[in-house]
Amino acid sequence: MRIRAGLRAVAIAGSIVVAGENCLAVTPPNSVRHPGEQRSVTAPRDIKAIYYPMAPRRGTTSADAPYPEDVLQQFLDYHSAMQYELSAECALRLIELAPERPIGHYNLACALTRLNRFDEALRELDRAVELGWRNQAHLLIDPDLASLRKLDAFGDLLTRIEHLAASEEIVPMPLIKTVDADAMAVLPEAIEDLRRAHCVPGAVVSVLEHGHVVTSVAVGAQDHETGEIMTTDSLFRVDGAIDLFLAIALAQQHEAGAWTASNLMQQAYVEHIEMQRQRRGSQLAGDRTNVYAAPAWKLGNRRPSGFNARPLLTMALELVAEQSLTQYCREEIVERYGLSSPVFGRLRANQADRPPCVTGHSLFGTPLAPDRTPGLYLAPHDLASLFALMLAREQHDLSGKALLDILRDARRATPEGLGLALDLQSTSVGERVVLSTSQFGQGCVAVAYPRSGRGVVVTFNSEDGAAFAQDVARIVLGGE
């Protein structure tokens, strides 16, 4: 099956490799083919690719300088129409445009296999593996590679992938509890090296210790094409960070005695169970009591779709606070903690009193068109200041312990978790708080270990930025 950019893989620098000696000989339709080659359809079918929809790009490209996504779309169209010679040609062009990515080589292997050119297909798969392809499951089910799976060399390739995956498996490290001045001095260079290795256009990394932001490092560009420099004031769209605001709001209300947080979390789980009963029309196992603390406000009929407790918890907060979540955040969180950048809703273009929002980028580094739907926009320094509360001993009448207790109550009361972007996880080196969100080619990953009192917040402008952020967290914090 043809592979779209939606399949993730670790990307490392690589050179252009094509089949054959120097190039792949592409046979035009209706011409003489090698014996045994499958005959393609001469007229393209009106078939549209349905796998992994790509985000809209910004602007247009010319035929002489297309974006990789344009060539990938051509590949998908030709391959769906069984014009494998032409799809192979498109795969070669994709390799030229994105030599550091394995997708072009994998797709070329699929086209070559359909043409019964197995030796060349195996070489392309080898090259894809060198560039980070590790998806064994897809190799085993891809119908394009059915003929290739009969060869012994294919089994050898799977064994090689197994060995590589085992050697790359993350091994837990001791937590790094302190960082000296020398380590801080080389941190920007280490982050820049990781950014280049992961092909992320730009990022901001903030290091936290015991509730404070100790340093912030901006690397790369806000926009890959314009080269505008990334800064710690750059705005990022981080919709999932609303869960961090929500957790802080719940902790504030708990500290004020408005409710008992553990009972509220249990109520969220009960509502979910009831929704599942109604959906399935059958009784689920388990007998949890429907109990929540005074004041006994009515939760109403709104129910979350799937198990995501955000709608229910938001409604609960709004009923107690008697104002909307966004209004509460502005008055009780943004003003109280001195945040300067948050935008709740639609971001207006060319607003003079705000820095521009960074440009999201695809896996290939193509700038994406800005999304105009309402969302949450934050500068990295504000996001880091909020997330640092998880590690705060005491700040503005709210301690990190109060926030952690909210997440612990959620974990105890709702075995499946709340389905939020903010989560408390158990690891071999202790509890870990994680905030992870990504949309429209930008996002953030924040990690904190309460045991060491240290954390890191990484904001990035790439669809493939999460892997980069996880590597940064490991070199800064240790752990898993």
C-alpha positions in Angstrom: 0.0 0.0 0.0 1.2 3.5 -0.8 2.4 5.4 2.2 1.4 8.9 3.0 3.2 11.3 5.3 0.8 10.4 8.1 3.0 7.4 9.0 5.7 8.6 11.4 9.3 7.4 11.5 12.5 8.6 13.0 14.3 10.7 10.3 18.0 11.1 10.1 20.1 12.8 7.4 20.6 10.8 4.2 21.5 11.0 0.6 19.5 10.5 -2.5 19.4 6.8 -3.7 17.7 5.6 -6.8 17.1 2.2 -8.2 19.4 0.6 -10.8 22.8 2.0 -11.6 22.0 5.7 -11.7 18.4 5.9 -12.3 15.2 3.9 -12.7 14.1 3.2 -16.2 10.4 4.1 -16.4 8.6 2.4 -19.2 5.8 4.5 -20.6 2.3 2.9 -21.1 1.8 0.7 -24.2 5.5 0.2 -24.7 7.6 -3.0 -24.4 8.0 -4.2 -20.9 10.2 -6.8 -19.2 8.7 -10.3 -19.3 6.3 -10.8 -16.4 5.7 -7.2 -15.6 2.1 -6.3 -14.7 0.3 -4.2 -17.4 -0.9 -0.9 -16.2 -4.0 0.9 -17.2 -3.3 3.4 -20.0 -5.9 6.0 -19.0 -5.8 7.3 -15.4 -8.8 6.4 -13.4 -10.6 9.1 -11.4 -9.5 7.7 -8.1 -8.8 9.9 -5.1 -6.5 8.8 -2.3 -8.3 8.2 0.9 -5.4 7.5 3.3 -3.9 10.0 5.7 -5.5 13.4 4.6 -2.8 16.1 4.4 -3.3 19.5 6.0 -3.8 22.3 3.5 -0.5 24.0 2.4 0.1 27.7 2.4 0.2 29.2 -1.1 0.8 27.3 -4.4 3.8 25.8 -6.1 5.0 25.7 -9.7 5.5 22.6 -11.7 9.3 23.2 -11.6 9.4 23.5 -7.8 6.6 21.4 -6.3 6.1 20.7 -2.6 6.7 17.1 -1.7 3.0 16.8 -0.9 2.2 17.6 -4.5 4.4 14.7 -5.7 3.1 12.4 -3.1 -0.5 13.1 -4.2 0.6 12.3 -7.8 2.1 9.1 -6.6 -1.1 8.1 -4.8 -3.3 8.9 -7.9 -1.1 7.0 -10.3 -0.7 4.0 -7.9 -4.4 3.9 -7.2 -5.0 3.8 -11.0 -2.4 0.9 -11.3 -0.1 3.0 -13.4 3.0 1.7 -11.6 5.6 3.0 -14.0 4.4 6.5 -13.4 3.9 6.1 -9.7 7.6 4.9 -9.6 8.7 8.0 -11.3 6.8 10.1 -8.8 8.4 8.2 -5.9 11.8 9.0 -7.4 10.9 12.7 -7.5 9.7 12.5 -3.8 13.1 11.0 -2.9 14.8 14.0 -4.5 12.6 16.5 -2.7 12.8 14.8 0.7 16.0 12.7 0.8 16.0 12.5 4.6 12.6 10.8 4.8 12.0 7.1 4.3 8.5 7.5 2.7 9.8 8.0 -0.9 12.0 4.9 -0.8 9.1 2.8 0.7 6.7 3.9 -1.9 9.2 3.3 -4.7 9.6 -0.3 -3.3 5.9 -0.7 -3.5 5.8 0.4 -7.2 8.8 -1.8 -8.1 7.3 -4.8 -6.5 4.2 -4.3 -8.6 6.5 -4.3 -11.6 8.1 -7.6 -10.5 11.5 -5.8 -10.0 12.2 -7.4 -6.7 15.9 -6.8 -6.3 15.5 -3.1 -6.8 12.5 -3.1 -4.5 14.5 -4.8 -1.7 17.3 -2.2 -2.1 14.7 0.6 -1.7 13.3 -1.0 1.4 16.8 -1.3 2.8 17.3 2.4 2.2 14.0 3.2 3.9 15.1 1.2 7.0 18.4 3.1 7.0 16.4 6.4 7.1 14.3 5.2 10.1 11.5 2.9 8.8 10.6 0.5 11.7 7.0 -0.4 10.9 7.1 -4.2 10.7 3.4 -4.6 11.0 2.8 -2.5 7.8 5.4 -4.5 5.9 3.6 -7.7 6.8 0.1 -6.6 5.6 0.9 -4.2 2.7 -0.7 -5.8 -0.4 1.8 -4.1 -2.6 4.6 -6.2 -1.1 2.8 -9.5 -1.2 5.1 -11.0 -3.9 8.2 -9.7 -2.0 7.2 -11.4 1.2 7.8 -14.8 -0.4 11.5 -14.1 -0.7 14.1 -15.1 1.9 15.7 -11.6 1.6 12.4 -10.2 2.9 12.7 -12.3 6.1 16.3 -11.0 6.5 15.0 -7.5 6.3 12.4 -8.1 9.0 15.1 -9.6 11.2 17.3 -6.5 10.7 14.4 -4.2 11.7 13.9 -6.2 14.9 17.5 -5.9 15.8 17.5 -2.1 15.1 14.3 -1.6 17.1 15.8 -3.5 20.0 19.0 -1.4 19.9 17.0 1.8 19.8 14.6 0.8 22.6 14.5 3.5 25.3 16.3 2.4 28.5 15.3 4.2 31.7 17.9 6.6 33.0 18.4 7.9 36.5 16.7 11.3 37.0 18.9 14.3 36.7 18.4 16.2 39.9 20.7 19.2 39.3 22.4 20.8 36.3 25.6 22.8 36.6 26.5 25.9 34.7 28.7 24.0 32.3 25.8 21.7 31.3 23.5 24.7 30.8 26.1 26.3 28.6 26.1 23.5 26.1 22.4 22.9 26.2 21.5 25.2 23.3 24.0 23.3 21.0 22.6 19.9 22.0 19.0 21.1 21.4 20.0 22.5 18.0 21.7 19.2 17.0 18.5 17.3 17.9 16.3 19.8 16.0 18.4 19.3 12.9 18.4 15.5 13.3 14.6 15.4 13.6 14.1 18.0 10.8 12.0 20.3 13.0 12.0 23.9 11.6 12.0 25.6 15.0 11.4 25.1 18.7 11.5 26.7 22.1 12.8 24.7 25.2 12.2 25.9 28.7 13.8 24.1 31.7 12.0 24.1 35.1 13.2 23.6 38.6 11.0 23.6 41.7 8.3 25.8 40.3 10.5 28.2 38.4 11.7 28.6 34.8 15.5 28.6 35.0 16.2 29.0 31.3 14.6 29.1 27.9 16.3 28.4 24.5 14.8 29.2 21.1 16.3 27.4 18.1 15.5 27.4 14.4 12.9 29.5 12.6 9.2 30.4 13.0 8.8 29.9 9.3 11.0 27.6 7.3 10.5 29.5 4.0 10.9 33.1 5.3 13.6 32.2 7.8 12.0 34.4 10.5 13.9 33.6 13.7 12.1 31.7 16.5 11.9 33.5 19.8 10.6 32.7 23.3 7.7 35.2 22.7 6.5 33.4 19.6 2.9 32.4 19.8 2.0 28.7 19.4 -1.4 27.0 18.9 -1.6 24.5 21.8 -5.3 23.6 22.2 -4.7 20.7 24.5 -3.1 23.1 27.1 -6.6 24.1 28.1 -6.5 20.9 30.2 -3.7 22.5 32.2 -5.9 25.6 32.8 -8.7 23.3 33.7 -6.6 21.4 36.3 -5.5 24.6 37.9 -9.1 25.8 38.1 -10.2 22.6 39.6 -7.4 22.7 42.2 -8.3 26.3 43.1 -12.0 25.4 43.6 -10.9 22.4 45.7 -8.7 24.5 47.9 -11.6 27.0 48.3 -13.9 24.2 49.4 -16.3 24.4 46.5 -16.2 20.7 46.1 -14.2 17.5 46.9 -12.1 16.8 43.8 -12.0 13.1 44.3 -15.8 12.9 44.3 -15.9 15.1 41.2 -13.6 12.8 39.3 -15.7 9.8 40.4 -18.7 11.6 39.1 -17.0 12.0 35.7 -16.4 8.2 35.6 -20.0 7.5 36.6 -21.3 9.7 33.8 -19.1 7.8 31.4 -20.3 4.4 32.6 -23.9 5.6 32.3 -23.3 6.8 28.8 -21.8 3.5 27.8 -24.8 1.6 29.3 -27.2 3.7 27.2 -25.1 3.3 24.1 -24.8 -0.5 24.4 -28.2 -1.1 26.0 -26.6 -3.5 28.4 -25.3 -3.5 32.0 -21.6 -3.0 32.4 -19.6 -4.7 35.0 -18.8 -2.7 38.2 -21.0 -1.0 40.7 -19.7 2.5 41.4 -21.7 4.8 43.7 -23.0 8.1 42.2 -21.7 10.5 44.9 -20.4 14.0 44.7 -19.7 16.7 47.3 -21.9 19.6 48.3 -23.0 21.9 47.0 -25.1 19.3 45.1 -25.3 21.0 41.7 -26.9 19.3 38.8 -24.6 18.0 36.1 -27.3 18.1 33.4 -27.6 16.1 30.2 -24.4 17.1 28.4 -22.2 14.1 28.0 -18.7 13.8 26.6 -18.3 11.9 23.3 -16.1 8.9 24.0 -14.3 9.0 27.3 -13.0 12.5 27.5 -14.0 14.2 30.8 -13.2 17.7 29.6 -16.8 18.7 28.7 -18.2 17.4 32.0 -15.4 18.9 34.2 -15.7 22.2 32.3 -19.5 22.2 32.9 -19.0 21.5 36.6 -16.5 24.4 36.9 -18.8 26.8 35.1 -21.8 25.9 37.3 -19.8 26.5 40.5 -17.9 29.6 39.3 -21.0 31.0 37.5 -18.9 32.0 34.5 -17.5 30.4 31.4 -14.2 28.5 31.5 -12.4 31.1 29.3 -13.7 34.0 31.5 -12.6 32.1 34.6 -9.2 31.5 33.1 -8.7 35.2 32.2 -9.7 36.4 35.6 -8.4 33.8 38.0 -5.4 32.4 36.2 -4.1 34.8 33.5 -4.3 37.8 35.7 -3.3 36.0 38.9 -0.1 34.5 37.5 0.8 37.5 35.3 0.5 35.8 31.9 0.8 38.1 28.9 0.1 36.1 25.8 -2.9 33.8 26.1 -5.5 34.1 23.3 -8.7 32.0 23.9 -10.6 31.8 20.6 -9.8 33.1 17.2 -6.4 34.7 16.5 -6.7 37.9 14.5 -4.1 38.5 11.8 -1.7 41.4 12.0 -2.6 42.3 15.6 -0.1 45.0 16.5 0.1 44.3 20.3 0.9 40.6 19.8 3.7 38.6 18.3 2.9 36.6 15.2 1.9 33.0 15.5 4.5 30.5 14.3 3.8 28.7 11.0 3.0 25.0 11.3 4.9 22.6 9.0 4.2 19.2 7.6 6.5 16.1 8.0 8.3 17.3 4.8 8.8 20.8 6.2 6.2 22.4 4.0 4.5 25.5 5.6 0.9 24.8 6.3 -2.0 27.3 5.9 -3.0 28.9 9.2 -6.1 27.5 10.7 -8.8 30.2 11.4 -10.9 28.1 13.8 -11.0 29.2 17.5 -8.3 27.7 19.7 -5.8 28.4 22.4 -2.6 30.3 21.6 0.3 30.7 24.1 3.8 31.9 24.1 6.3 29.4 25.4 7.3 31.5 28.5 3.6 31.6 29.6 3.1 27.9 29.1 6.3 27.1 31.0 5.2 29.3 33.9 1.9 27.5 34.2 3.3 24.0 33.9 6.0 24.9 36.5 3.1 25.1 39.0 3.2 21.3 39.0 6.6 21.5 40.7 5.9 24.6 42.9 6.2 24.2 46.7 3.8 27.1 47.3 2.8 29.9 44.9 -0.2 32.2 44.9 -2.0 30.0 47.5 -1.7 27.0 45.1 1.0 24.4 45.5 2.2 21.7 43.1 0.9 19.1 45.6 -2.6 20.4 45.1 -2.3 20.0 41.4 -0.8 16.6 41.6 -3.6 15.5 44.0 -6.1 16.5 41.3 -4.4 14.2 38.9 -4.0 11.4 41.5 -7.7 11.6 42.3 -8.5 11.3 38.6 -6.3 8.3 38.3 -7.9 6.6 41.4 -11.5 7.5 40.5 -11.3 6.8 36.8 -9.3 3.6 35.9 -9.3 4.5 32.2 -8.0 8.0 32.8 -9.8 11.2 32.0 -8.8 11.2 28.3 -7.2 14.6 28.7 -4.0 16.0 27.2 -2.7 16.4 30.7 -1.9 13.1 32.5 -0.1 11.6 35.5 1.9 8.5 34.6 3.7 5.9 36.7 7.2 5.1 35.6 10.2 3.1 36.9 11.7 6.3 38.3 8.6 7.7 39.9 5.5 9.7 38.9 5.7 11.8 35.7 3.3 14.6 34.6 2.9 14.9 30.8 1.1 17.5 28.7 1.1 16.6 25.1 -0.8 18.4 22.3 -0.3 18.8 18.6 -2.4 20.2 15.7 -2.0 22.1 12.5 1.7 21.3 12.3 2.6 22.8 15.8 2.3 21.8 19.4 4.0 21.1 22.7 5.2 18.3 25.0 5.8 19.1 28.6 7.3 16.7 31.1 7.9 17.0 34.9 9.1 14.6 37.5 7.9 15.7 41.0 10.5 13.4 42.6 13.4 15.4 41.2 11.5 18.7 41.1 12.5 19.3 37.5 10.7 19.6 34.2 10.9 20.8 30.6 8.4 22.4 28.2 9.1 21.9 24.5 7.1 23.8 21.9 7.6 23.1 18.2 6.3 23.8 14.7 6.3 20.5 13.0 3.9 17.6 12.6 6.8 15.3 13.7 7.9 17.4 16.6 6.8 15.1 19.4 9.7 12.7 18.9 12.1 15.6 19.0 10.5 16.8 22.3 10.8 13.4 23.9 14.5 13.2 23.1 15.0 16.7 24.6 13.2 15.7 27.7 15.5 12.7 28.2 18.7 14.7 27.9 17.4 17.4 30.2 15.6 15.3 32.8 16.7 11.7 32.4 14.0 9.1 33.2 12.1 7.2 30.6 
